[in-house]
Amino acid sequence: MRKLFTIIAAVCTAGSVFAGGLVTNTNQSSLYTRLQSRNASTLIDAVYYNPAGVTRLGSGIFLSLNNQSVWQTTTVLNDYTYLAGKPREYTGKVKAPLFPGIYAAANLGKLSVSAGVNPIGGGGGAKYETGLPSFEMPISDLVPLLASQKIPATQYAADIYFEGTSVYMGYQVNVAYKLNDIISAGVGLRVVSAKNTYKGNLLNISINPNFEKFGEEFKGSMVKARTFFTAGETFFNSNSALFTGTASKLQPIITGGGGSLPLAQGANVGMKPEDIQGIQALLAAIGLPADEIAAIDIQSAQGYLNTAGEDFLEKAGAMREYAGATADRYVDAAQTGTGYSPILSLNISPVSNLNIGIKYEFKTKLNLLTKVYDGKGGGVFTDRDTTIADMPAMLAAGFEFRPIETFMVTGSANIYFDKKVDYDGSKTKDIKMIDKNFTEYALGVELGLTPWLKVSGGWLGTFTGVNSDYQNDQRFSLNTNSVGAGLGIKLAPMVSLNVGGQYTTYKEGSKNFNHMLGQIPVPVTEKYNKNTMVIGAGLDFHFGLK
C-alpha cells in the first residue's frame, strides 16, 4: 500500500518503440522504411548508416528531408486474482506523427563533411487511459486486506491516467576521406539530448465497505477509501483512549489489593454497577466470550483493556497509513540529460557492383536529472534525483550487391552491447537484466522498373537478450519481424522522392512473478505484446559544384 502509485520511469524512457535495439532507433530514413536494410548505403542517408560511404555520393552538396509517422499498440494481460475482470487487458497507445531525419553532406574531391539530426531514441508519446497492472494491483488489494480485518467489501474503483513522452535527439557530424577507389574511412560524433516527460494522476480510489462501526455512511455503498480509512483512524483512536482510560481507573483498586477479586464482585471494592457493566461491555467488544467475562478478575480485565488499547492504537496507525496511501496522487515531472557518442566507420568497395559498410558507435553515457513541477512527484519522482540511462555501443555491418544495374540485394546486421549497460538505472543497484546482446538482421531488394521508378521491399528480424528481471508491464523487449515496401521516384534530375511503409509483429512474451498481498506472495502471470506501423516519406536533393 505504500507504493500505490508505482510509476516506473521505464514506461517511456528512450526505449526503441520502433526499429532498433532496447534503447536505440535505427529507422532513420524513408529509404530504410522501404528496404529495411541500409548499413551499406551510399546515398544521402549514409550520413547516419554508413558515414564513410558518403564519399561515394560524388561531388556536390546533398540534402535529405525525411519524416515517418509511427503508431504502436502495446497490450499487457494480467491474471492477478483480485483484479476486476480477471484476466485484465491493458492497452497503451504510442503515437509519433513527427519522426524526422535531416541529413546534409558536402563532397569535394576525396573529402566529405556531413551532418544529421534524428531521434536516436524514443520519439513518441505513450498514453495509458486505464493505467497498468502495477498501478491497479495495489488498489485491488484493498478488498482482501479489508477482509483480513473482518471488514466486508467486494468492489474497488479508481480513476487512473498516465501519459509520457520521450525524445532523445541526436545531432551528428562526420568527416570521411576516400583513401582510394576501394576504401573510405570516417569519424564522427553524435551529441544526444534526452528529455522524458511524465504526467498522470491516480484519483478517487473507492471501495464499498459494509462496516457501520466507522459511521452510518459505510453500509455497502461506494465511498472514497480515504474517507473510510480516516473514519477508521478516528474510531480506533477514540476506542484506544477509552480502553486505556478505563484500565487506568482500575489501577487504584489493584494497588489496594483488589486485583484478584472477580470483576462481577467489584461492588465489594467500591465499584459502581454501571462501571462494572461498562467494562464487561468493553470486554465483549474486544471479543471475550460471556463465560470468560463472567469469571474474569479485575487485574486480568485491566490487562485485556490495556492490550486492546495498544492494539486499537496500532490499528489507528494502519488506518492512517491506508488513508495516506489512498489519497489522490499527481505526477508532473521531466528528466533531461546530454551524452556523447564517438563513431568510426569504414566503407569498402572491392568490386564495382559490391559495397560493404562497417560502423562502430561507442557507448553513450547519459545521466538524467529529474525535475518535479509543483511538488507533483506522485511518491515516485524526487526533484534533483539522477537516473542512469546509458545507450549501448553498437556494431553495424552491411552490404549492397548489384548483379545487374537495375537490381540490388542488400543485407544488414547490428549487434548492441547491452551487457555493458546498467539498465536498472541506479548507481546503487546491480540487477542483471541482460543474458545476451541484442541483435538484428535484415535483407532487402530493389528493382528499377524505369529510369525514374524503383520498387523495393525488405525484412528485418530482431532477437532480444533480456531476462525476466528486465521485463515488466512498463517496459519489455520481444523478438520481432518487420516487413517494409515502397517506391523510389526521381522527380527531377536533382530531386528524388522515397515513400514506404513498414509493419512490425512481435512474439508474445510472458513473465511469472509473485505479487505481495501484505506478507503473502500471490502468483501472477503477465503476457506482453505489441504491433507497430510506420509510414515514411522523404525528399533527397543534389546540388552540383562547379
C-alpha positions in Angstrom: 0.0 0.0 0.0 2.9 2.3 0.5 3.6 2.3 -3.3 0.1 2.6 -4.7 1.3 5.0 -7.4 4.2 2.9 -8.8 5.0 4.7 -12.0 8.4 3.5 -13.1 10.3 5.8 -15.4 10.8 2.9 -17.8 7.2 3.5 -19.0 8.6 5.9 -21.6 12.3 6.1 -21.4 14.2 6.1 -24.7 13.1 2.6 -25.4 13.2 1.6 -29.1 9.5 1.8 -29.8 10.5 1.5 -33.4 13.3 -0.4 -35.2 16.5 -0.9 -33.3 17.8 -2.2 -30.0 16.5 -1.8 -26.5 17.0 2.0 -26.4 18.2 2.8 -30.0 16.2 3.8 -33.0 17.6 2.7 -36.4 14.6 3.5 -38.7 16.2 6.8 -39.6 15.1 7.4 -43.2 12.3 6.7 -45.7 14.8 4.6 -47.7 15.1 2.4 -44.6 11.3 2.1 -44.3 11.0 0.7 -47.8 14.1 -1.5 -47.7 14.8 -2.4 -44.0 18.5 -2.7 -44.7 20.7 0.4 -45.1 24.1 -0.3 -43.4 26.0 -0.2 -46.7 24.2 2.8 -48.0 26.0 5.1 -50.5 23.1 7.5 -50.7 22.5 10.6 -48.5 21.1 8.5 -45.6 24.6 7.1 -45.3 25.2 10.1 -43.1 23.6 8.0 -40.3 24.0 4.4 -41.6 27.5 4.4 -43.2 29.3 7.8 -42.8 32.3 6.6 -44.7 30.1 5.7 -47.6 29.1 9.3 -48.1 32.3 9.8 -50.1 30.8 7.6 -52.8 27.9 10.1 -53.5 30.2 12.0 -55.9 30.9 15.7 -55.8 28.4 18.3 -54.7 26.1 19.2 -51.9 23.4 16.7 -50.8 20.3 17.2 -48.7 17.7 14.8 -47.4 14.4 15.7 -45.6 12.6 12.7 -44.1 9.6 12.1 -41.8 8.0 9.0 -40.6 4.7 8.7 -38.7 4.6 5.8 -36.3 1.7 4.1 -34.5 2.2 1.4 -31.8 -0.2 -0.5 -29.7 1.0 -2.2 -26.5 -1.1 -4.8 -24.6 -0.5 -6.3 -21.2 -2.7 -9.2 -20.0 -2.6 -9.8 -16.2 -4.3 -12.6 -14.3 -3.9 -11.3 -10.7 -6.8 -12.9 -8.8 -8.2 -9.7 -7.2 -8.3 -7.6 -10.4 -11.8 -6.6 -11.5 -12.5 -8.5 -14.8 -9.6 -11.0 -14.4 -7.7 -11.7 -16.6 -7.5 -7.9 -17.3 -6.1 -6.5 -20.5 -4.4 -3.1 -20.5 -3.7 -1.1 -23.7 -1.2 1.6 -24.3 -1.1 3.8 -27.4 2.1 5.3 -28.7 2.0 7.9 -31.5 4.8 9.7 -33.2 3.3 11.7 -36.1 6.7 13.5 -36.4 9.8 11.4 -36.6 12.2 13.5 -38.7 15.5 12.7 -40.2 17.5 15.5 -41.8 20.8 14.9 -43.5 23.3 17.1 -45.4 26.7 16.4 -46.9 29.3 18.3 -48.9 31.8 16.3 -51.0 34.8 17.9 -52.6 37.3 15.6 -54.1 38.2 12.9 -51.7 36.9 14.7 -48.6 33.4 14.5 -47.3 31.8 16.5 -44.4 28.3 15.5 -43.3 25.7 16.2 -40.6 22.4 14.7 -39.5 19.6 15.3 -37.0 17.3 12.5 -35.9 15.5 10.9 -32.9 18.1 8.4 -31.9 16.0 7.1 -29.0 12.3 7.4 -28.0 10.5 9.8 -30.3 6.9 9.4 -29.3 4.3 9.7 -26.5 2.6 6.9 -24.7 -0.9 7.1 -23.2 -2.4 4.6 -20.7 -6.0 5.6 -20.3 -6.7 2.9 -17.6 -3.2 2.7 -16.2 -1.3 -0.6 -16.0 -1.4 -3.7 -13.7 1.3 -2.3 -11.5 -0.9 0.7 -10.9 -4.1 -1.3 -10.2 -3.0 -4.4 -8.3 -2.2 -2.4 -5.1 -5.7 -0.9 -5.3 -7.4 -4.2 -5.9 -5.6 -5.5 -2.7 -7.9 -3.3 -0.6 -10.7 -5.8 -0.8 -8.7 -8.8 0.6 -6.8 -6.7 3.0 -10.1 -5.4 4.5 -11.5 -8.9 4.6 -8.5 -9.9 6.7 -9.6 -7.2 9.1 -13.1 -8.6 9.1 -14.4 -5.6 7.1 -16.6 -6.8 4.3 -16.0 -5.2 0.9 -16.4 -6.6 -2.6 -15.6 -3.7 -5.0 -12.9 -1.1 -5.7 -12.6 1.6 -8.3 -10.2 4.4 -9.2 -9.6 7.0 -12.0 -6.2 6.2 -13.4 -4.4 8.0 -16.2 -0.8 8.2 -17.3 1.0 9.8 -20.2 4.6 10.0 -21.0 6.8 11.3 -23.8 10.4 10.5 -24.6 12.7 12.1 -27.2 16.4 11.5 -27.5 17.5 13.8 -30.3 20.8 13.0 -31.9 23.0 15.7 -33.6 25.7 14.1 -35.6 28.7 15.4 -37.6 31.1 13.3 -39.7 34.3 13.7 -41.6 35.2 11.0 -44.1 38.0 10.6 -46.6 38.3 8.4 -49.7 41.7 6.7 -49.3 41.5 5.1 -52.7 38.9 3.7 -55.1 38.3 0.8 -52.7 38.4 2.1 -49.1 37.0 5.2 -47.4 37.2 5.9 -43.7 35.2 8.2 -41.4 35.0 9.5 -37.9 32.0 11.2 -36.3 30.5 12.5 -33.1 26.8 12.4 -32.0 25.5 14.6 -29.3 22.4 13.1 -27.6 20.0 15.5 -26.0 17.4 13.5 -23.9 14.1 14.5 -22.4 11.4 12.4 -20.9 8.2 13.8 -19.5 5.6 12.2 -17.2 2.1 13.3 -16.4 -0.5 11.3 -14.7 -3.0 11.0 -11.8 -4.5 8.4 -9.5 -7.8 9.8 -8.2 -10.9 8.8 -6.4 -9.8 5.4 -5.1 -13.1 4.0 -3.8 -14.4 0.8 -2.0 -17.8 -0.4 -0.8 -17.2 -1.4 2.9 -20.2 -2.7 4.8 -19.0 -1.7 8.3 -21.2 0.6 10.3 -18.9 0.8 13.2 -17.0 3.5 11.4 -20.1 5.5 10.5 -23.6 5.2 9.2 -22.5 6.1 5.7 -20.4 2.9 5.4 -23.3 0.5 4.7 -22.1 -1.0 1.4 -22.2 2.0 -0.9 -19.1 3.1 -2.9 -17.2 5.7 -0.9 -13.7 7.2 -1.1 -11.2 4.9 0.5 -9.5 7.8 2.1 -12.8 8.9 3.8 -13.4 5.4 5.1 -9.8 4.9 6.5 -9.9 8.4 8.1 -13.1 7.4 9.9 -11.5 4.2 10.9 -8.5 6.1 12.4 -10.9 8.2 14.4 -12.8 5.1 15.6 -9.7 3.2 16.7 -8.1 6.2 18.3 -11.2 7.1 20.4 -11.7 3.5 21.5 -8.0 3.1 22.3 -8.3 6.1 24.6 -11.5 4.6 26.1 -9.8 1.2 26.8 -6.6 2.6 28.3 -8.5 5.3 30.2 -10.8 2.6 31.7 -7.9 0.4 32.5 -6.2 3.3 34.4 -9.3 3.7 36.6 -8.8 0.2 37.8 -5.3 0.8 39.0 -6.2 2.2 42.5 -8.3 -1.0 43.1 -5.4 -3.2 42.0 -2.9 -1.3 44.1 -5.2 -1.6 47.1 -5.1 -5.4 46.8 -8.4 -6.0 45.0 -6.9 -7.2 41.7 -7.7 -10.8 42.3 -11.4 -10.1 43.0 -13.8 -11.2 40.3 -14.9 -8.2 38.2 -18.6 -9.2 38.8 -18.0 -8.6 42.5 -16.4 -5.2 42.0 -19.0 -3.6 44.2 -17.2 -5.1 47.2 -14.2 -2.7 46.5 -16.4 0.3 45.7 -17.0 -0.1 42.0 -20.4 1.3 40.7 -22.7 -1.2 39.0 -22.7 0.9 35.8 -18.9 0.9 35.7 -18.8 -2.9 36.0 -21.3 -3.3 33.2 -19.4 -0.8 31.1 -16.1 -2.7 31.5 -17.9 -6.0 30.7 -19.3 -4.4 27.5 -15.9 -3.3 26.5 -14.5 -6.8 27.1 -17.3 -8.2 24.9 -16.4 -5.7 22.2 -12.9 -6.9 22.4 -14.2 -10.4 21.7 -14.1 -12.2 25.0 -16.8 -14.9 25.4 -19.5 -14.4 28.0 -18.4 -17.1 30.4 -14.9 -15.7 30.5 -16.2 -12.2 31.1 -18.4 -13.6 34.0 -15.3 -15.2 35.7 -12.6 -12.7 34.9 -10.8 -10.9 37.8 -10.2 -7.2 37.9 -6.4 -7.4 37.2 -7.0 -9.6 34.1 -9.7 -7.2 32.9 -7.2 -4.4 33.1 -4.7 -6.4 31.1 -7.2 -7.1 28.4 -8.2 -3.4 28.3 -4.5 -2.2 28.1 -3.8 -4.8 25.4 -6.9 -3.7 23.4 -5.9 -0.1 23.8 -2.5 -0.8 22.3 -4.0 -2.9 19.6 -6.5 -0.3 18.6 -3.8 2.4 18.7 -1.8 0.2 16.2 -4.9 -0.2 14.1 -5.4 3.5 14.1 -1.9 3.9 12.7 -2.6 1.4 10.0 -5.8 3.2 9.1 -3.8 6.5 8.9 -1.3 4.8 6.6 -4.1 3.5 4.4 -5.7 6.9 4.3 -2.4 8.5 3.1 -1.8 5.7 0.6 -5.3 6.2 -1.0 -5.1 9.9 -1.3 -5.3 11.5 -4.7 -1.9 11.5 -6.4 -0.5 13.6 -9.3 2.7 13.4 -11.4 4.2 16.2 -13.4 7.9 15.6 -13.9 10.6 15.6 -16.5 14.1 14.1 -16.9 16.8 15.6 -19.0 20.4 14.9 -19.9 23.1 15.1 -22.5 25.6 12.4 -23.8 28.2 11.9 -26.5 28.8 9.1 -28.9 32.0 8.8 -30.9 31.5 7.0 -34.3 34.0 5.1 -36.5 33.2 3.9 -40.0 34.7 2.1 -42.9 33.4 1.7 -46.5 34.9 -1.0 -48.8 34.1 -1.5 -52.5 36.3 -4.4 -53.6 34.5 -4.6 -57.0 32.2 -2.2 -58.8 29.0 -4.0 -58.0 29.6 -4.7 -54.3 29.7 -2.3 -51.4 30.4 -3.1 -47.8 29.8 -0.7 -44.8 31.0 -1.1 -41.3 30.3 1.2 -38.4 31.0 1.2 -34.7 29.2 3.6 -32.3 30.7 3.9 -28.8 28.6 3.7 -25.7 26.7 6.9 -24.8 26.9 7.7 -21.2 23.7 9.5 -20.1 22.6 10.7 -16.6 19.1 12.1 -16.5 18.3 14.8 -13.9 14.8 14.8 -12.6 12.7 18.0 -12.3 9.4 17.8 -10.4 6.8 20.5 -11.1 4.7 22.0 -8.3 5.6 19.1 -6.0 3.8 16.6 -8.2 6.2 13.6 -7.8 3.4 11.1 -7.1 5.6 9.5 -4.4 7.9 8.2 -7.2 9.8 11.1 -8.7 12.1 13.2 -6.5 13.4 16.6 -7.6 17.1 16.6 -8.5 17.4 12.8 -8.5 19.7 11.3 -11.1 18.9 8.2 -13.2 21.4 6.3 -15.4 20.1 6.0 -19.0 23.2 4.9 -21.0 22.8 3.8 -24.6 24.9 0.8 -25.6 27.7 0.6 -28.0 26.7 -0.8 -31.4 28.5 -2.6 -34.2 26.8 -2.4 -37.6 27.7 -4.0 -40.9 26.0 -4.4 -44.3 26.4 -5.0 -48.0 24.8 -3.9 -51.3 25.2 -6.2 -54.3 24.1 -5.4 -57.8 24.2 -8.5 -60.1 22.7 -6.2 -62.8 22.5 -2.4 -62.9 18.7 -2.4 -62.2 18.6 -4.9 -59.4 20.1 -4.6 -55.9 20.2 -7.0 -53.0 21.2 -5.6 -49.6 21.8 -7.1 -46.1 22.5 -5.6 -42.7 23.4 -6.9 -39.2 23.5 -5.0 -35.9 24.7 -6.0 -32.5 24.0 -3.8 -29.4 26.4 -4.4 -26.5 23.6 -4.4 -23.9 25.6 -6.5 -21.4 27.8 -3.4 -20.8 24.8 -1.2 -19.8 23.3 -0.7 -16.4 19.6 -1.0 -17.3 18.3 -0.8 -13.7 19.0 2.9 -13.8 20.5 3.1 -10.3 24.1 3.6 -9.1 23.4 1.6 -6.0 21.5 -1.4 -7.5 23.1 -4.2 -9.6 20.3 -6.1 -11.2 21.5 -8.4 -14.0 18.8 -7.9 -16.7 20.7 -9.0 -19.8 21.6 -12.6 -20.7 23.0 -11.8 -24.2 23.4 -8.8 -26.5 20.5 -7.7 -28.7 21.0 -8.5 -32.4 19.1 -7.7 -35.6 19.4 -8.9 -39.2 17.8 -7.5 -42.4 17.5 -8.3 -46.1 16.1 -6.0 -48.8 15.8 -6.0 -52.6 15.2 -3.1 -55.1 14.2 -3.3 -58.7 14.4 -0.4 -61.2 11.3 -0.6 -63.4 12.2 2.6 -65.4 14.9 5.2 -65.2 12.7 7.2 -62.8 10.8 4.5 -60.8 12.1 1.9 -58.4 10.2 -0.6 -56.2 11.6 -2.3 -53.1 10.8 -4.5 -50.2 12.6 -5.9 -47.2 12.5 -7.9 -44.0 14.0 -7.3 -40.5 14.2 -9.7 -37.6 15.3 -8.7 -34.1 16.4 -11.0 -31.3 16.4 -9.7 -27.7 18.6 -10.9 -25.0 16.8 -9.7 -21.9 15.8 -11.9 -18.9 12.8 -11.8 -16.7 14.3 -9.1 -14.4 14.1 -6.7 -17.3 10.5 -7.5 -18.3 7.6 -5.8 -16.6 4.3 -4.1 -17.7 6.0 -0.8 -18.1 9.0 -1.9 -20.2 9.5 -5.2 -22.1 11.5 -6.4 -25.0 10.3 -9.0 -27.5 11.6 -10.7 -30.7 10.1 -9.1 -33.8 9.6 -9.5 -37.5 9.2 -6.4 -39.8 8.3 -6.1 -43.4 8.6 -3.0 -45.5 8.0 -1.9 -49.0 7.8 1.3 -51.1 8.8 3.3 -54.1 11.7 5.5 -55.2 10.7 8.2 -57.7 13.0 10.5 -59.5 11.0 13.7 -59.8 13.8 15.7 -61.5 17.5 15.3 -62.3 18.4 16.7 -58.8 15.3 15.6 -56.8 14.2 12.1 -55.6 11.1 11.1 -53.6 11.1 8.0 -51.4 7.9 6.6 -49.8 7.5 3.5 -47.8 5.5 1.6 -45.2 6.6 -0.9 -42.5 4.7 -3.2 -40.2 6.2 -5.0 -37.2 4.8 -8.0 -35.4 6.1 -9.2 -32.0 6.5 -12.6 -30.5 4.3 -12.6 -27.4 6.3 -12.7 -24.1 5.3 -13.6 -20.6 6.5 -13.4 -17.0 5.6 -15.2 -13.9 6.1 -13.4 -10.6 4.7 -13.1 -7.1 2.7 -10.0 -6.0 2.9 -9.4 -2.3 -0.5 -9.2 -0.6 0.7 -7.9 2.7 3.2 -10.7 3.6 1.6 -13.3 1.4 3.0 -13.9 -2.1 0.3 -14.4 -4.8 1.4 -15.9 -8.1 0.7 -13.7 -11.2 1.2 -14.3 -14.9 1.6 -11.4 -17.3 1.6 -11.6 -21.1 3.1 -8.8 -23.3 2.6 -7.9 -26.9 2.9 -5.1 -29.4 2.3 -4.1 -33.0 3.8 -1.2 -34.9 3.1 0.5 -38.2 5.2 3.1 -39.9 4.6 5.3 -43.0 7.6 7.4 -44.2 8.3 9.9 -47.0 11.5 11.8 -47.9 12.9 14.1 -50.4 16.6 13.9 -51.5 18.3 16.8 -53.3 21.6 17.0 -55.1 23.3 20.3 -56.0 26.4 20.0 -58.2 29.5 22.1 -57.6 31.1 23.9 -60.5 
